[in-house]
Amino acid sequence: MAASVSTAYHDDIAKGLVPGAGFSLSPPQTALFWMLYWIMTGIHAIHLSAGVLVVATVAVLFARDIIPVQGSTMEGIAIYWHFVDSVWLVLFPLLYLGGRS
């Protein structure tokens, strides 16, 4: 999954789909879409990366019996991870499926 995402970003950059000086696509709505695309997927990627690091760290702490598996730590991580996942359920159709009907 991560390889396909970085490939998608690479392809978008290669095609010049990064808003800013010299953005080649003409309608202003196109620049707005790409600006929102980069902001929303970028913020989501940061939160996803943070979640992966926290889950990996806590998994090590669980394996070493430093903190108990049943407890608020596990619940907090689960809530955070499901929130990040549910945000993607909104972003994916909004950004990738729009205009395909």
N, C-alpha and C positions, 0 to 999 in steps of 0.2 A: 504494500500500500504506500509506504513512504517513498519508494522508488518512483512509483507512478505519479505521485504528487510533485516531487522535485522535477520530474520530466515535464509535467504540465507547466510548471512555473518556467522552466528553461525554454520550452517551446513558445510560451507567451512573450517572454523577453526577446527571444530571437525574432519574433514577428513584429516587434515594436508595440506591443499592447500594454505598455506602461505609460500611464498618463503623465504629462509634464511637458516640458519644452520639446517641441518637435513631434508631438503626438499626431500621427498621420491620418487617423480616421476623422471624417468630417463632421457628422452630427454632434452637437455638444452633449447629447444624451449618452453617446458612446463613451466619451471621456469620463462622464459621471459614473456610468456603470463600471468601467475598469478601475476607477479610483475606489469605489465601494468594494469591488471584488478583492482588490489587493489589501484593503484595510480589514475587511471582515475575515478573509481567509488567513491573513497574517496574525491577527489577534487570536483566532481560533488555534492556529499552529503553535503560538506561544503557550496558550493554556494547555494544549494537548501535550506538548513537551514537558511542561511543568508537572502535569499529572503522571506521565510516564516515570519521571525522576522520583516523584514522591512514592508512587506504587512500588518501584524497585527498591527504594530505601527502606520502606516499611516492610517489604517482603523479607529483606535481609534481617531486620530487627525481629520479625516474627520467627524466622528460622533459627535465630540465636537465642530465642526465648528471653529477649530483653524486654519486650512488651507483650501483653497477652493478646491473643487473636480476638477474643470477645471483648469488645470495649468501644469506647467512643472514637478511638483512632480509626478503627476499621469502618465504622459508620460514617465518619466524616469523609474518608477517602472515597467510599462508595457513593455518597451523595455528590461529591465534587465530580467524580468520573462520569456519573450518569447525567449531570448537568452539562458537561462538555459534550457528551454524546448526544444529548437532546438538542443542543444548539446546532450540531451538524445536521440533525434531521430537518431543521428549518433552513439552514444555509444551502444544503445540497439542492433541494428543489428550487429554491429561490435563485441561485446562481447558475446551476448547470442544466436544469430542465425547463426553465422559462423560455417561451418562444418555440418550443418543439411540438406543440399540440397542433 
